[in-house]
Amino acid sequence: MVMRVFEERRSIRRYGDRPVEEEKLQAVLEAARLAPSWANMQCWTYIVVRDPSTREAIAATLEKNPAQRAVATAPVLIVACADPERSGKVKDQHYYLVDIGISLEHLCLEACNQGLGTCWIGWFDEDRVRSILGVPENIRIVAMTPLGYPAVYPEARGRKPLEEMVRYERW
């Protein structure tokens, strides 16, 4: 079942009008909650945005981003925030980015499992989104994803064969 989700997940940029049922929203949030993190610190906070005018304001921060329309039109937008102080940092590697990456990917995979679409978005004006959502200065807005029922389900994009990405024992 897990491999099916890995194979079927797509980046969805067009959504239908159908609202996301509360139980499905809670399932995807629960998947994010269960993700592993640095020292189990769980540095993340998710902001669920359903208000159309707020979604439109956030979409305006995605200038020239192909996902701009998706943010404005999907019934739900989920904004992934992290507290860098609640995660590790070793040799200038900030693990809150990894923590959010794992947690948000759990969310995206469960969304696919629920028949919903997502699209990982990392290109936006963080300061403008911070202002719109009232996010404190010490919290980073790392990514966001629209959430809803796909209006268009794209074909799978090609993937490199394992031979191009895996080395054994040494480089």
C-alpha positions in Angstrom: 0.0 0.0 0.0 2.8 2.5 0.8 4.5 1.9 -2.6 1.1 2.6 -4.3 1.0 6.0 -2.6 4.6 6.7 -3.6 3.8 5.9 -7.2 0.5 7.7 -7.4 1.4 11.0 -5.6 1.6 14.0 -7.9 2.0 17.7 -7.6 -1.5 19.0 -8.1 -1.8 22.6 -9.3 -5.6 22.6 -10.2 -8.3 21.8 -7.7 -12.0 21.3 -7.9 -14.6 23.1 -5.7 -15.4 20.1 -3.5 -14.6 20.9 0.1 -12.2 18.7 2.1 -14.0 16.7 4.7 -12.9 17.4 8.3 -12.0 13.7 8.9 -9.6 13.7 5.8 -8.0 17.0 7.0 -7.5 15.5 10.4 -6.0 12.4 8.9 -3.4 14.3 6.9 -2.5 16.5 9.9 -2.2 13.4 12.1 0.2 11.9 9.5 2.3 15.1 9.8 2.2 14.9 13.6 3.6 11.3 13.6 6.7 12.2 11.7 10.1 11.7 13.3 12.2 14.7 14.2 15.5 15.8 15.8 15.5 14.4 19.3 11.7 14.1 19.0 11.4 17.9 19.4 8.6 18.2 16.9 9.5 21.7 16.0 6.6 22.2 13.6 3.3 24.2 13.7 0.8 23.9 10.9 -1.6 26.7 10.0 -4.7 25.6 8.2 -6.2 28.3 6.0 -9.7 27.9 4.6 -10.7 31.6 4.3 -10.7 32.5 0.5 -9.5 36.1 1.0 -6.5 34.9 3.1 -5.6 32.3 0.6 -5.8 34.9 -2.2 -3.5 37.3 -0.2 -1.0 34.5 0.3 -1.2 33.6 -3.4 -0.2 37.1 -4.2 3.1 36.4 -2.5 3.9 33.7 -5.0 4.7 36.1 -7.9 5.5 34.2 -11.0 5.2 30.8 -9.2 3.2 28.3 -11.2 1.4 27.2 -8.0 0.0 30.7 -7.4 -3.5 29.8 -8.8 -3.6 26.5 -6.8 -3.0 28.4 -3.5 -5.9 30.8 -4.3 -8.3 28.2 -5.5 -7.8 25.0 -3.4 -10.3 24.7 -0.6 -7.5 24.5 2.0 -4.0 25.8 2.3 -1.6 24.3 4.9 1.4 26.4 5.9 4.3 24.6 7.5 6.2 26.6 10.2 9.1 25.6 12.3 10.8 26.9 15.5 14.6 26.6 14.7 15.2 26.6 18.5 13.2 23.4 18.9 15.5 21.5 16.5 19.2 20.7 16.2 22.0 22.6 14.5 25.3 20.8 13.9 28.1 22.3 11.8 25.8 24.9 10.3 23.2 22.2 9.4 19.8 23.4 10.6 17.7 20.3 11.2 14.4 22.1 11.4 14.4 22.1 7.6 14.8 18.3 7.6 12.1 18.0 10.4 9.6 20.0 8.4 10.6 18.1 5.2 9.8 14.8 6.7 6.6 16.0 8.5 5.2 17.8 5.4 6.0 14.8 3.2 4.1 12.5 5.6 1.2 15.0 5.2 1.4 14.9 1.4 1.6 11.1 1.2 -1.5 10.7 3.5 -3.3 13.3 1.4 -2.7 11.1 -1.7 -3.9 8.1 0.3 -7.1 10.0 1.1 -7.7 10.9 -2.6 -6.6 14.5 -2.1 -3.9 16.5 -3.9 -1.1 18.6 -2.7 1.8 20.6 -4.2 4.9 21.4 -2.1 5.6 25.1 -2.3 8.8 26.7 -1.0 9.0 29.8 -3.2 7.1 32.6 -1.6 7.7 35.9 0.2 8.2 34.7 3.8 7.9 38.2 5.3 4.6 38.9 3.5 3.1 35.5 4.5 4.3 36.1 8.1 2.5 39.4 8.1 -0.7 37.9 6.6 -0.9 35.0 9.1 0.6 36.8 12.2 3.5 34.4 12.5 6.0 35.4 15.2 9.5 36.6 14.1 11.3 33.7 15.7 9.3 31.1 13.6 10.3 30.2 10.1 7.7 29.6 7.4 9.3 26.8 5.5 6.8 25.6 3.0 3.1 25.4 2.2 0.8 23.2 0.2 -2.7 23.6 -1.2 -5.0 20.7 -0.3 -8.1 19.5 -2.1 -9.5 17.2 -4.7 -7.6 17.3 -8.0 -9.3 18.9 -11.0 -6.5 17.6 -13.2 -4.4 14.6 -12.4 -1.1 14.8 -14.3 0.7 11.8 -15.7 3.7 10.5 -13.8 6.9 12.3 -14.5 10.0 10.3 -15.3 12.4 9.2 -12.6 16.0 8.4 -12.9 16.9 4.7 -12.7 18.5 3.5 -9.5 21.8 3.0 -11.3 22.1 6.8 -11.7 21.5 7.6 -8.0 22.8 4.7 -5.9 26.4 3.9 -5.1 27.6 1.0 -3.0 30.4 1.2 -0.4 32.0 4.3 -1.9 31.4 7.1 -4.4 
